[in-house]
Amino acid sequence: MSTIPALAYNDAEKGTLDLHSPQLANLAKDEKKAADIEVFAVQSLKKDAPVTPSNVAKPPPAPAKPAKHKTPLWVLWIIWYNSYRRFFTVVFTVNFIGLGFAIAGKWPYAAKYPGALVVGNLNVSVLVRNEIFGRCLYLFVNTFFAKWTPLYFRLGCTSTLQHLGGIHSGCAISGVAWIVLMVVHQFKQKYLFNDSILAFGIITTIVLFITICAGLPWVRNTHHNVFERNHRFFGWTSLCMTWIYTIVTNAYDTADGKFDHIGRYVVQQQAFWYTIGMSTFIVLPWICTRHAKVDIELPSPKVAVLRFERGMQQGLLARISRSAVKEYHAFGIISEGTHAKYHYLICGVQGDFTKSLVNDPPRRIWTRELKVAGVSNTSRLYKRGIRICTGTGLGAALSTCIQSPYWYLIWIGSDQEKTFGPTISGLIHRHVGQERLLLWDSKLRGGRPPTMKILKEVYEYWQAEVVFITSNYVGNFEIQHGCKEAGIPCFGTLWDFVSDPPDFNR
């Protein structure tokens, strides 16, 4: 699979419990009616509430071993060549056609303003990853296109917003390609340039290249802390080096070999203003960083529930860290709405950061007051939908179902009440009606569910327009491919890099 850098706001979207759900091969032969779908209530939060057979499901008999099902190649292709890769292809192709014309001497603009093409690409790359720009895009789409536009158009809007990382990656790589060409041309005419210009050109190129390498999917997924530290700090170093390189290149007069193009001349150059824009887009989100008060509930050794003040709209992600500048981790926000007193994060205990929340719970933690919009934020576009999640993926899903009565929640996990505690169970119990709730406790039910069979039944019963999936890689692969094959519109977790598709039965 390709190792193109991708949009990285998905730690919050990855569930921690493994979903390996067998599908039934003979779905068409034995379809249940809508009324037959089993919906399990969340148990009462009161400690003295009796546990009755009405709210505890009996474990079903072990299902027969399903036959292997191979995903059609056209489904694999559609999901692999998604909007992210299409955006990357367009941006990469356009830029490299331009590079071809520039190398052939057929594009005078590229010869006259090479720095503008370098910084212009980097400017767009940073812009599409800017939280404020992203929130503005989501607000615009949700305000003007919700519900009344054709379904294919709304699905296209969601896909576009989810995969803006293709533009980010394409422009970043193209920017490095343009600066390589610029430095090569300067070395070919090095008698015209000061040695400091050539040196800063090489340094800037190397630092930009390291920044891109630190953001490769393999690095992000297997060495996340390495990605966080190096991609950010080399990125900031790249910004500083770009400023120096832009100023010295434009201040130098090749005619007399002196740095006498200063002040007004430098300010009038396109590259200068592109760099101003890039700096602004990088700095703005950091202005919103705060050392916020946090209360931590530890319902089980597997989960930490973080509570912050202030209610939030649905579909947002929070980035938190123990340091003001290092290793931010994203988690889905659970909130009853903007009027609420609190919002919550569910943190599955996996890596060093989340383990430290359990072993050494902080009183305050660094976060950005301006939250990141996730794909769930586009749920407002649809008349009715389904939110299916596994494990801690509930964190990215629950707000949508709490704040909208038109979304159906399917949550698959193990011993959910005990694992996630009364706070999360209470939110579900109070705000998600039984007519739009299906909880599958794999420990109580004796195993994992026939996920696609259940999803198809709920999709028909609820008359949904779309399905949003939050799961680990295996669960996401199964559900997303199953939905595509069944003709059900869906959006799943973005997984940047996996060496091979999982081999399992559906």
C-alpha positions in Angstrom: 0.0 0.0 0.0 1.1 3.5 -0.7 3.1 5.4 2.0 1.8 8.8 1.1 1.4 11.1 4.1 -2.2 11.5 5.2 -4.3 13.7 7.4 -3.5 12.9 11.0 -6.4 13.8 13.1 -7.4 10.1 13.7 -6.0 8.8 17.0 -9.4 9.7 18.4 -11.0 7.6 15.7 -9.2 4.4 16.5 -10.9 2.0 18.9 -8.8 -0.2 21.2 -10.8 -3.4 21.3 -10.1 -5.9 18.5 -13.2 -6.5 16.2 -13.0 -9.6 14.2 -16.6 -10.0 13.3 -17.8 -13.0 11.2 -20.5 -12.2 8.7 -23.2 -14.6 7.7 -23.0 -15.9 4.1 -26.7 -16.4 3.7 -28.0 -13.0 4.6 -30.6 -12.9 1.9 -32.1 -16.2 3.0 -32.9 -15.2 6.6 -33.6 -11.5 7.0 -35.2 -10.2 10.2 -37.9 -7.6 10.2 -37.1 -4.2 11.8 -39.1 -5.1 14.9 -36.9 -8.1 15.5 -33.7 -6.1 15.9 -32.4 -6.6 19.5 -31.8 -3.4 21.4 -30.3 -3.7 24.8 -30.8 -1.0 27.5 -28.0 0.4 29.5 -28.4 -0.7 33.1 -29.6 1.8 35.7 -26.9 4.0 37.3 -28.4 3.5 40.7 -26.3 1.1 42.8 -29.3 -0.6 44.3 -31.1 -1.1 41.1 -32.0 -4.8 40.6 -30.6 -6.6 37.6 -33.6 -8.2 35.9 -33.8 -10.5 32.9 -35.4 -7.7 30.9 -32.2 -5.7 30.8 -29.7 -8.5 30.5 -29.5 -10.5 27.3 -28.9 -14.2 27.4 -25.8 -15.3 25.5 -26.8 -16.8 22.1 -25.6 -20.2 21.0 -22.3 -20.2 19.3 -22.8 -19.4 15.6 -21.8 -21.9 12.9 -18.4 -21.3 11.4 -18.9 -19.0 8.4 -17.6 -19.6 5.0 -14.7 -17.5 3.8 -15.8 -14.4 1.8 -13.3 -12.7 -0.5 -13.8 -8.9 -1.0 -14.3 -8.1 -4.7 -11.4 -6.3 -6.3 -13.5 -3.4 -7.4 -14.4 -2.7 -3.7 -10.8 -2.9 -2.7 -9.9 -0.4 -5.5 -12.7 2.1 -4.7 -11.7 2.2 -1.0 -8.0 2.3 -1.6 -8.1 5.0 -4.3 -10.2 7.3 -2.1 -10.5 11.1 -2.3 -7.2 11.5 -0.4 -5.3 9.7 -3.2 -7.3 11.5 -5.9 -6.5 14.9 -4.4 -2.8 13.9 -4.1 -2.8 12.7 -7.7 -4.2 15.9 -9.1 -1.9 18.2 -7.0 1.2 16.1 -7.7 0.5 15.8 -11.4 -0.2 19.5 -12.0 3.0 20.5 -10.1 5.2 18.0 -11.9 3.8 19.1 -15.3 4.8 22.6 -14.3 8.2 21.3 -13.3 8.6 19.7 -16.7 7.8 23.0 -18.4 10.2 24.8 -16.1 13.1 22.4 -16.7 12.4 22.7 -20.5 12.5 26.5 -20.3 8.9 26.8 -21.5 7.5 28.5 -18.5 8.9 32.0 -17.9 7.0 32.6 -14.6 8.8 29.6 -13.0 12.1 31.0 -14.1 11.3 34.5 -12.8 9.5 33.5 -9.5 10.7 30.1 -8.4 10.5 31.0 -4.8 6.8 31.9 -5.1 6.1 28.3 -6.4 8.1 26.8 -3.5 6.4 28.8 -0.7 3.0 28.9 -2.5 2.8 25.1 -2.3 4.0 25.1 1.3 1.5 27.8 2.1 -1.4 25.7 0.8 -0.1 22.6 2.5 -0.1 24.3 5.9 -3.5 26.1 5.2 -5.5 22.9 4.7 -4.1 21.5 8.0 -5.0 24.7 9.9 -7.7 24.1 12.5 -9.4 27.5 12.0 -9.5 27.0 8.2 -10.9 23.5 8.7 -13.6 24.7 11.1 -14.6 27.4 8.6 -14.9 24.9 5.8 -17.1 22.6 8.0 -19.2 25.5 9.1 -19.8 26.6 5.5 -20.7 23.2 4.3 -23.0 22.4 7.2 -24.7 25.8 7.0 -25.5 25.9 3.3 -25.8 22.3 2.1 -27.4 20.4 5.0 -30.2 17.9 4.1 -31.7 19.7 1.1 -29.0 19.0 -1.5 -28.8 15.6 -3.3 -27.3 12.8 -1.3 -24.4 12.2 -3.7 -23.4 15.9 -3.3 -23.5 15.7 0.5 -21.5 12.5 0.5 -19.0 14.2 -1.8 -18.7 17.1 0.7 -18.0 14.7 3.6 -15.4 12.8 1.5 -13.7 16.1 0.5 -13.5 17.4 4.1 -12.2 14.1 5.4 -9.5 13.7 2.8 -8.0 17.2 2.6 -4.8 15.6 3.7 -4.3 14.6 0.0 -3.8 18.3 -0.8 -1.6 18.8 2.3 0.7 15.9 1.2 0.7 16.8 -2.5 1.6 20.4 -2.0 4.3 19.6 0.6 6.0 17.2 -1.7 5.6 19.5 -4.6 7.1 22.4 -2.6 10.2 20.3 -1.9 10.5 19.4 -5.6 10.3 23.1 -6.6 13.0 24.1 -4.0 15.3 21.3 -5.3 14.9 22.7 -8.8 15.5 26.2 -7.6 18.7 25.3 -5.7 20.0 23.2 -8.7 19.5 26.2 -11.0 21.4 28.4 -8.5 24.3 26.0 -8.3 24.4 25.9 -12.1 25.0 29.6 -12.0 26.8 29.8 -8.7 29.1 32.5 -9.9 26.1 34.8 -9.7 25.1 34.0 -6.1 26.6 34.6 -2.8 27.8 31.4 -0.9 25.4 32.1 1.9 22.4 31.9 -0.5 23.6 28.5 -1.7 24.2 27.2 1.8 20.8 28.3 3.1 19.2 26.7 0.0 20.7 23.4 0.8 19.9 23.6 4.5 16.3 24.6 3.9 15.9 21.7 1.4 17.3 19.1 3.8 15.1 20.3 6.7 12.0 20.3 4.6 12.8 16.8 3.4 13.3 15.5 7.0 10.0 17.1 7.9 8.2 15.1 5.1 10.0 11.9 6.1 8.9 12.4 9.7 5.3 12.6 8.5 5.3 9.4 6.5 2.4 7.0 7.4 4.8 4.3 8.5 6.5 6.6 11.0 3.2 8.0 12.3 1.6 4.6 12.9 4.6 2.7 14.3 6.6 5.5 16.0 4.0 8.1 16.9 6.1 10.1 19.3 8.9 10.3 16.8 6.4 11.7 14.3 5.0 14.2 16.8 8.4 15.6 17.8 10.3 15.6 14.5 7.5 16.6 12.2 6.6 19.5 14.4 10.1 20.7 15.4 11.6 20.2 11.9 8.5 21.9 10.6 9.2 25.0 12.7 12.8 24.9 11.7 11.8 24.7 8.1 9.7 27.8 8.6 12.6 29.7 10.1 14.9 28.5 7.3 12.3 29.5 4.6 12.2 33.0 6.0 16.0 33.3 5.9 16.3 31.8 2.5 13.4 34.0 1.1 14.9 37.2 2.4 18.6 36.6 1.4 17.5 35.3 -2.1 15.4 38.4 -2.8 17.7 40.9 -1.1 20.7 39.8 -3.2 21.3 41.7 -6.5 23.0 39.4 -9.0 24.0 42.4 -11.1 26.4 43.9 -8.6 26.8 41.0 -6.2 25.6 42.9 -3.1 22.6 42.6 -0.7 21.2 46.0 -1.6 17.6 44.9 -2.5 16.3 45.4 1.1 13.2 46.8 2.7 10.6 47.8 0.1 11.8 45.5 -2.7 11.8 42.3 -0.5 8.3 43.2 0.8 7.0 43.5 -2.8 8.0 39.9 -3.7 5.3 37.2 -3.9 7.4 34.7 -1.9 7.6 37.2 1.0 3.8 37.3 1.3 3.4 33.6 0.9 5.7 33.1 3.8 3.8 35.6 5.9 0.6 33.6 5.2 2.3 30.3 6.0 3.6 31.7 9.3 0.2 33.0 10.2 -1.5 29.7 9.6 1.1 27.9 11.7 1.0 30.3 14.6 -2.7 30.9 15.0 -3.7 27.5 16.5 -1.0 27.8 19.1 -2.4 31.1 20.3 -5.4 29.0 21.5 -3.3 26.7 23.7 -4.3 26.6 27.4 -3.2 24.7 30.5 -6.7 23.6 31.4 -8.2 22.1 34.6 -9.1 18.4 34.2 -10.8 15.8 36.3 -10.0 12.2 35.6 -12.2 9.2 36.3 -10.7 5.7 36.2 -13.6 3.3 35.9 -11.2 0.4 35.0 -7.5 -0.2 34.2 -8.3 -0.1 30.5 -9.9 3.4 30.3 -9.5 6.9 31.6 -12.4 9.4 31.3 -11.2 13.0 31.2 -13.7 15.8 32.1 -13.2 19.4 31.1 -15.3 22.5 31.6 -17.5 23.8 28.8 -19.9 22.1 26.5 -19.2 21.5 22.8 -21.0 20.8 19.6 -20.8 17.3 18.2 -18.1 16.0 15.9 -15.1 17.6 17.4 -11.7 16.3 18.4 -9.5 17.6 21.3 -5.8 17.5 21.3 -4.1 17.2 24.7 -0.6 16.9 26.0 1.4 17.1 29.3 3.7 19.5 27.5 2.8 22.8 25.9 4.6 22.0 22.6 5.3 18.2 22.5 3.3 15.1 21.7 -0.3 16.2 21.3 -2.8 13.3 21.2 -6.3 13.6 19.6 -9.4 12.1 21.2 -13.1 12.4 20.3 -15.2 14.8 22.4 -18.3 13.7 24.2 -20.7 16.5 25.1 -24.4 17.0 25.6 -24.2 20.3 23.6 -22.8 23.8 23.7 -25.1 24.5 26.7 -23.6 21.7 28.8 -21.3 22.3 31.8 -18.7 19.7 30.8 -17.3 17.7 27.9 -15.5 14.4 28.2 -12.7 12.4 26.5 -12.4 8.6 26.5 -8.8 7.6 26.5 -8.0 3.9 26.0 -4.9 2.9 28.0 -2.4 1.8 25.3 0.7 3.9 24.9 3.0 5.8 27.4 0.8 8.9 27.3 -2.5 7.2 28.2 -0.8 5.0 30.8 0.5 8.1 32.5 -3.1 9.4 32.8 -3.8 6.3 34.9 -0.5 6.0 36.9 -0.1 9.7 37.5 -3.4 11.6 36.9 -2.7 15.3 36.2 -4.8 18.1 37.7 -4.2 20.3 34.6 -3.3 19.4 31.1 -2.4 21.3 27.9 -5.1 21.5 25.3 -6.2 23.8 22.5 -9.4 25.7 23.1 -10.1 25.7 19.4 -11.1 22.1 18.7 -10.5 20.2 15.5 -13.5 19.3 13.3 -13.7 15.6 12.5 -15.7 13.7 9.9 -18.6 13.3 12.4 -19.2 17.1 12.3 -20.7 16.6 8.8 -23.5 14.5 10.4 -25.7 17.6 10.2 -25.7 17.2 6.4 -27.8 14.0 6.6 -31.5 13.4 7.5 -30.8 10.1 9.3 -27.6 8.1 9.9 -26.0 5.3 11.8 -22.9 5.6 14.1 -21.2 2.3 14.6 -18.2 2.0 16.9 -16.1 -0.4 18.9 -14.4 0.1 22.3 -13.1 3.6 22.9 -14.2 4.6 19.4 -17.4 5.6 21.3 -15.6 8.9 22.2 -15.8 10.0 18.6 -19.3 8.8 18.1 -21.5 9.4 21.1 -21.9 13.2 20.8 -23.5 12.9 17.4 -26.1 10.5 18.8 -26.7 12.6 22.0 -27.2 15.8 20.1 -29.3 14.5 17.2 -32.4 12.3 17.6 -31.9 11.2 13.9 -28.7 9.1 14.5 -28.7 5.5 15.6 -25.9 4.2 17.8 -24.4 0.7 17.6 -21.6 0.2 20.1 -19.7 -3.1 20.3 -17.4 -3.7 23.3 -16.6 -6.0 26.2 -18.2 -5.5 29.6 -19.1 -1.9 28.7 -20.7 -0.8 31.9 -17.8 -1.9 34.0 -15.1 -0.9 31.6 -16.3 2.6 30.8 -18.1 3.5 34.1 -21.2 5.3 35.2 -20.4 8.7 33.6 -20.4 7.3 30.0 -23.2 4.9 30.7 -25.3 7.7 32.2 -24.9 9.9 29.1 -26.1 7.0 26.9 -29.0 6.2 29.3 -30.2 9.8 29.5 -29.9 10.9 25.9 -30.1 8.0 23.5 -33.5 6.4 23.3 -34.0 2.7 23.2 -35.5 2.9 19.7 -32.1 4.0 18.3 -29.6 2.1 20.4 -27.9 -1.3 20.0 -25.3 -2.3 22.6 -23.4 -5.5 22.0 -21.5 -6.7 25.0 -19.2 -9.4 23.6 -18.4 -10.8 27.1 -22.1 -11.1 28.0 -23.2 -12.2 24.5 -20.6 -14.9 24.3 -18.6 -13.4 21.4 -18.4 -10.9 18.6 -21.5 -10.1 16.6 -22.4 -10.7 12.9 -21.6 -7.1 12.3 -22.7 -6.7 8.7 -25.9 -8.6 9.3 -26.8 -6.3 12.1 -25.8 -3.2 10.2 -27.9 -4.0 7.2 -30.9 -4.6 9.3 -30.5 -1.4 11.2 -29.8 0.5 8.0 -33.1 -0.7 6.5 -35.1 -0.2 9.7 -33.7 3.3 10.4 -33.9 4.4 6.8 -30.4 5.9 7.1 -28.6 7.8 4.5 -25.1 7.1 5.7 -23.0 5.1 8.1 -20.0 6.5 10.1 -17.5 3.9 11.4 -15.1 4.3 14.3 -13.0 1.2 14.9 -9.6 -0.4 14.8 -8.1 -1.4 11.5 -9.6 -4.9 11.4 -13.1 -3.7 12.3 -12.9 -0.7 10.0 -11.8 -2.9 7.1 -14.6 -5.4 7.6 -17.4 -2.9 8.0 -16.3 -0.4 5.3 -15.7 -3.1 2.7 -19.0 -4.8 3.6 -20.9 -1.5 3.3 -19.3 -0.7 -0.1 -20.2 -4.2 -1.4 -23.8 -3.8 -0.1 -24.2 -0.3 -1.6 -24.4 1.4 1.8 -22.7 4.9 1.9 -20.1 4.9 4.6 -17.1 6.7 6.0 -14.6 4.9 8.2 -11.4 5.6 10.2 -8.5 6.7 8.1 -5.6 4.3 8.4 -2.4 5.6 6.9 -0.3 2.5 6.5 -0.9 -1.2 6.8 1.4 -3.6 5.0 -1.3 -6.1 3.9 -5.1 -6.3 4.2 -6.2 -8.5 7.1 -7.1 -12.1 6.3 -10.2 -12.9 8.1 -13.7 -14.3 7.4 -16.6 -11.9 7.1 
